[in-house]
Amino acid sequence: MKAAVFRNEAGDEEEEEEEEESVCNVFDGDVETTPAHDTKNNLKGFFTSLLLMEEHEKQDQEARSAASRRELSELQSNYRKRARTMSEYYSDLNAHYEENGDIKTKKPRASRASRAVACVSAAATECSEMESSEITGSGSIGTGQQRRLWVKDRSRAWWEECNRSDYPEEDFKKAFRMSKSTFELICDELNAAVAKEDTALRNAIPVRQRVAVCIWRLATGEPLRLVSKKFGLGISTCHKLVLEVCKAIKDVLMPKYLQWPDDESLRSIRETYEAMSGIPNVVGSMYTTHVPIIAPKISVAAYFNKRHTERNQKTSYSITIQAVVNPRGVFTDLCIGWPGSMSDDKVLEKSLLYQRANNGGLLKG
């Protein structure tokens, strides 16, 4: 019995030592954790990192937006200050010329000052619109407003005078090398080809003025700068109108009015020429001339005109025009565009008239 008691006391001492060791292990941090506990800690750290990143990105975006707003505000402020300063300066300058300057001697400078004032006033108007849009809190400038277009004011007095119904026939024919009735006929024929519609920015140029620009340019040969002053249009606009109307004449009028005569007309033409010259079977008068051009970029030597160069003592380039007319001076055949270095007989050989003669159709309609 005593031995059993001693053994129990020894077992109790061992159990107490094991409990003390486990307590020491707890305080030393050697407690074992479960896998579920590790996963929970990892997820918590991951979500915390995401939240921090989003917060940093949001702060950076707000900082950039604030900087952009400050830059835009400074830009608009400087723009308004400059516009006001320029407006005041040019207003004073214009007032000075009006009070102390002679209008005739100061006209070029005063006109430049007035144009500058107009530009600056437009800029000031735009600034006021920007300010009003900022006050009302609108997101964009000019939203819902009609856009205005600045057009240079040119005098059209000369053309308006010629376009009057009571303008003298002789003066009109002297200016445009044709009668009023012929001009009206051309306008009517080309109306569908050259007419334009009005737009929201400006009104279209009338057909009569479009045709008149082209006819005046072809009839007088004046430079586009003078044509622009005559008709109150821009130089580039006049150039464009000349090309458009010439193309319309080629496409619309040329096939209709430039035709080889039929049999009955040829018979009448032959009789008229024979009565005039005594030579039978003459159906037209032919002549080849040259139109001066600027030196082309391709095949320059082919367009070199030796005869004009020797006569004018200046290098000349040209294209050829071979024309046939009837006894009344009406054109019945044209061959245009061959280089100026070609002789008249070479141009004739290249023309459709020569082919018609070889085929026996020259005396036939």
C-alpha positions in Angstrom: 0.0 0.0 0.0 2.8 2.4 0.8 4.5 1.6 -2.6 1.3 2.4 -4.5 0.9 5.7 -2.6 4.5 6.7 -3.5 3.9 5.9 -7.2 0.8 8.1 -7.3 2.7 11.0 -5.7 5.4 10.6 -8.3 2.9 10.6 -11.2 1.3 13.7 -9.8 4.7 15.4 -9.8 5.3 14.5 -13.4 1.9 15.9 -14.4 2.6 19.1 -12.7 6.0 19.4 -14.5 4.3 18.9 -17.9 1.7 21.6 -17.1 4.5 24.0 -16.1 6.3 23.3 -19.4 3.2 24.0 -21.4 2.6 27.2 -19.6 6.2 28.2 -20.4 5.7 27.3 -24.0 2.7 29.6 -24.2 4.6 32.6 -22.8 7.5 31.8 -25.2 5.2 32.2 -28.3 5.5 28.6 -29.5 1.7 28.0 -29.6 0.7 26.1 -32.7 -2.0 27.7 -35.0 -4.5 26.1 -37.2 -4.6 26.5 -41.1 -8.0 28.3 -41.0 -6.6 31.0 -38.8 -3.7 31.6 -41.2 -6.1 32.0 -44.2 -8.2 34.6 -42.3 -5.2 36.7 -41.5 -4.0 36.7 -45.1 -7.3 37.8 -46.5 -7.5 40.6 -44.0 -4.1 41.9 -45.0 -5.0 41.7 -48.7 -8.2 43.7 -48.4 -6.4 46.3 -46.2 -3.8 46.8 -48.9 -6.5 47.3 -51.6 -8.2 49.9 -49.6 -5.0 51.8 -49.0 -4.2 51.7 -52.7 -7.6 53.1 -53.7 -7.3 55.8 -51.1 -3.9 56.9 -52.5 -5.2 56.9 -56.1 -8.2 58.9 -55.2 -6.0 61.5 -53.4 -3.7 61.7 -56.5 -6.6 62.2 -58.9 -8.0 65.0 -56.7 -4.6 66.7 -56.6 -4.3 66.5 -60.4 -7.8 67.9 -60.9 -7.1 70.8 -58.6 -3.9 71.6 -60.4 -5.7 71.5 -63.8 -8.4 73.9 -62.6 -5.8 76.3 -61.2 -3.9 76.3 -64.6 -7.1 76.9 -66.5 -8.1 79.7 -64.2 -4.7 81.4 -64.6 -4.8 81.0 -68.4 -8.2 82.5 -68.7 -7.3 85.4 -66.4 -4.1 86.2 -68.5 -6.1 86.0 -71.7 -8.7 88.4 -70.5 -6.1 90.8 -69.2 -4.3 90.8 -72.6 -7.5 91.3 -74.5 -8.5 94.3 -72.4 -5.1 95.8 -72.7 -5.0 95.4 -76.5 -8.5 96.8 -76.8 -7.6 99.9 -74.8 -4.4 100.4 -76.8 -5.9 100.1 -80.2 -9.0 102.2 -79.2 -6.6 105.0 -78.1 -4.6 104.6 -81.3 -7.7 104.8 -83.5 -9.0 107.8 -81.6 -5.6 109.5 -82.1 -5.7 109.0 -85.9 -9.3 110.2 -86.1 -8.6 113.4 -84.1 -5.1 114.4 -85.4 -4.4 112.4 -88.6 -5.2 113.2 -92.2 -7.6 110.6 -93.5 -6.0 110.3 -96.9 -2.4 110.2 -95.8 -3.1 107.9 -92.8 -5.6 105.6 -94.7 -3.4 102.4 -94.8 -2.3 102.7 -91.2 -5.8 103.6 -90.0 -7.3 100.7 -91.9 -4.8 98.4 -90.2 -5.7 99.9 -86.9 -9.4 99.5 -87.6 -8.9 95.8 -88.5 -7.0 95.3 -85.4 -9.7 96.9 -83.3 -12.3 94.6 -85.0 -10.2 91.5 -84.1 -9.6 92.6 -80.6 -13.3 93.5 -80.1 -14.2 90.0 -81.3 -11.7 88.6 -78.8 -13.2 90.7 -76.0 -16.6 89.5 -76.9 -15.4 85.9 -76.7 -13.9 86.7 -73.3 -17.2 88.0 -72.0 -18.9 84.9 -73.3 -16.3 82.8 -71.4 -16.9 84.8 -68.2 -20.7 84.5 -68.5 -20.4 80.7 -69.1 -18.2 80.4 -66.0 -20.7 82.4 -63.9 -23.7 80.3 -65.0 -21.6 77.1 -64.5 -21.9 75.9 -68.1 -19.6 73.1 -69.0 -18.5 74.3 -72.5 -18.1 77.7 -74.1 -20.7 78.8 -76.6 -23.0 75.9 -76.1 -26.3 76.5 -77.7 -25.1 79.7 -79.4 -24.9 80.3 -83.1 -21.3 80.7 -84.4 -20.5 84.0 -86.0 -18.2 84.3 -89.1 -16.1 87.4 -89.7 -16.1 88.4 -93.4 -14.0 91.2 -94.9 -16.2 94.0 -96.2 -15.4 94.7 -99.9 -17.0 97.1 -102.2 -19.2 95.7 -105.0 -20.3 99.0 -106.4 -18.8 98.4 -109.9 -20.5 95.0 -110.3 -23.8 96.3 -108.9 -23.7 99.1 -111.4 -23.1 96.7 -114.3 -25.8 94.4 -113.1 -28.5 97.0 -113.2 -31.2 96.4 -115.9 -30.8 100.0 -117.2 -27.0 99.7 -117.6 -26.0 100.9 -121.2 -25.6 98.1 -123.7 -22.5 99.6 -125.3 -20.7 99.9 -121.9 -21.6 96.3 -121.0 -20.3 95.0 -124.3 -17.1 97.0 -124.0 -16.5 95.5 -120.5 -17.5 91.9 -121.1 -16.9 91.6 -124.9 -20.5 90.3 -125.4 -24.0 91.6 -125.4 -26.4 91.5 -122.5 -28.6 88.9 -124.3 -25.6 86.6 -124.8 -24.6 87.0 -121.2 -28.2 86.1 -120.1 -28.2 83.1 -122.3 -24.9 81.8 -120.8 -26.3 82.4 -117.3 -29.5 80.5 -118.1 -27.6 77.6 -119.6 -25.1 77.3 -116.7 -27.5 77.9 -113.9 -27.9 74.3 -112.9 -24.2 73.6 -113.2 -22.8 76.5 -111.1 -25.6 77.5 -108.7 -24.9 77.0 -105.0 -27.2 77.0 -102.0 -27.0 79.4 -99.0 -25.5 78.1 -95.8 -25.9 79.1 -92.2 -22.6 81.1 -92.3 -23.1 83.1 -95.5 -25.2 83.5 -98.6 -24.1 81.9 -101.9 -22.7 84.0 -104.7 -25.4 84.5 -107.4 -25.1 82.7 -110.7 -24.8 86.0 -112.6 -21.9 87.2 -110.5 -20.1 83.8 -110.8 -20.4 83.9 -114.6 -19.5 87.5 -114.8 -16.2 86.9 -112.9 -15.2 84.2 -115.3 -16.2 86.2 -118.4 -14.4 89.3 -117.3 -11.3 87.4 -116.5 -11.3 85.7 -119.9 -12.3 88.9 -121.8 -9.8 91.3 -120.3 -7.0 89.0 -119.0 -6.7 91.2 -115.9 -4.9 89.6 -112.9 -7.1 88.1 -110.2 -6.1 90.9 -107.8 -8.0 93.4 -110.0 -10.9 91.0 -110.6 -11.2 90.7 -106.9 -11.5 94.5 -106.5 -14.0 94.8 -109.4 -16.5 92.2 -108.0 -15.9 92.6 -104.2 -14.7 89.0 -103.7 -11.6 87.4 -102.4 -8.7 86.5 -104.8 -8.9 82.8 -104.0 -12.7 82.9 -104.5 -12.3 84.5 -107.9 -9.8 81.9 -109.0 -12.1 79.1 -107.9 -15.1 80.7 -109.8 -13.1 81.0 -113.0 -12.2 77.3 -112.9 -15.7 76.2 -112.0 -17.4 78.2 -114.8 -14.8 77.2 -117.4 -15.5 73.6 -116.5 -19.2 74.1 -116.8 -18.8 75.8 -120.2 -16.8 72.9 -121.4 -19.2 70.3 -120.1 -22.5 72.0 -120.9 -22.1 74.6 -123.7 -19.3 73.1 -125.8 -21.1 69.8 -126.8 -24.3 71.8 -127.5 -23.0 74.8 -129.6 -19.6 73.6 -130.9 -20.6 71.2 -133.6 -19.5 70.4 -137.1 -22.1 71.7 -139.6 -24.7 69.3 -141.1 -25.1 68.7 -144.9 -27.5 71.6 -145.4 -25.3 74.0 -143.5 -22.1 72.9 -145.3 -23.8 73.6 -148.6 -24.7 77.1 -147.5 -21.1 77.6 -146.2 -19.5 76.4 -149.4 -21.7 78.8 -151.5 -20.9 81.7 -149.3 -17.1 81.1 -149.4 -17.2 80.6 -153.2 -19.1 83.9 -153.6 -16.5 85.7 -151.4 -13.3 84.2 -152.8 -14.1 82.3 -155.9 -12.7 79.1 -154.5 -15.0 76.1 -154.4 -15.5 73.6 -151.7 -14.3 75.8 -148.8 -16.1 74.9 -145.6 -14.2 77.0 -143.0 -11.4 79.3 -142.1 -8.6 77.7 -139.9 -6.0 79.4 -137.8 -3.6 78.2 -135.1 -2.5 80.4 -132.3 -0.6 80.1 -129.0 -1.7 80.8 -125.4 1.2 81.8 -123.1 1.5 79.7 -119.9 3.8 79.4 -116.9 6.6 76.8 -117.4 5.2 73.4 -116.5 7.0 71.1 -114.1 6.9 68.2 -116.5 8.2 68.2 -120.2 9.3 71.8 -120.0 11.1 71.6 -123.4 8.0 70.4 -125.2 6.1 73.6 -124.3 9.0 76.0 -125.1 7.9 78.5 -127.8 10.9 79.6 -129.8 9.1 82.2 -131.9 7.7 84.0 -128.9 11.0 83.8 -127.1 12.9 85.5 -130.0 10.2 88.1 -130.5 9.8 89.0 -126.8 13.4 88.5 -125.8 12.1 86.5 -122.9 11.7 82.7 -122.4 8.1 81.8 -123.3 6.0 78.7 -123.0 2.6 78.1 -124.6 -0.1 75.7 -125.7 -1.7 75.7 -129.1 -5.3 76.4 -130.2 -6.4 75.4 -133.7 -9.8 76.8 -134.6 -12.2 76.6 -137.6 -14.9 79.2 -138.1 -17.7 79.7 -140.7 -18.2 82.8 -142.8 -20.1 84.5 -139.9 -17.2 83.9 -137.5 -18.9 81.1 -135.5 -16.6 78.4 -134.3 -17.2 74.9 -135.8 -14.2 73.0 -134.6 -11.5 73.4 -131.9 -8.3 71.5 -131.1 -6.7 72.8 -127.8 -3.8 71.7 -125.6 -0.9 70.5 -127.8 2.6 71.8 -126.6 3.8 75.1 -128.0 6.9 73.6 -129.6 4.8 71.7 -132.2 4.4 73.3 -135.6 1.0 74.1 -137.1 1.1 71.2 -139.5 1.8 68.8 -136.7 -1.1 70.1 -134.7 -3.3 69.7 -137.7 -2.2 66.0 -138.1 -3.1 65.4 -134.4 -6.6 67.0 -134.6 -9.9 65.3 -135.2 -10.4 67.5 -138.2 -7.6 65.8 -140.0 -9.0 62.4 -139.2 -12.4 63.5 -140.5 -10.8 64.7 -143.8 -8.9 61.4 -144.2 -12.2 59.6 -143.8 -13.9 61.7 -146.4 -16.2 63.4 -143.9 -14.9 66.9 -144.2 -17.5 67.9 -146.7 -20.2 65.9 -145.0 -22.2 66.8 -141.9 
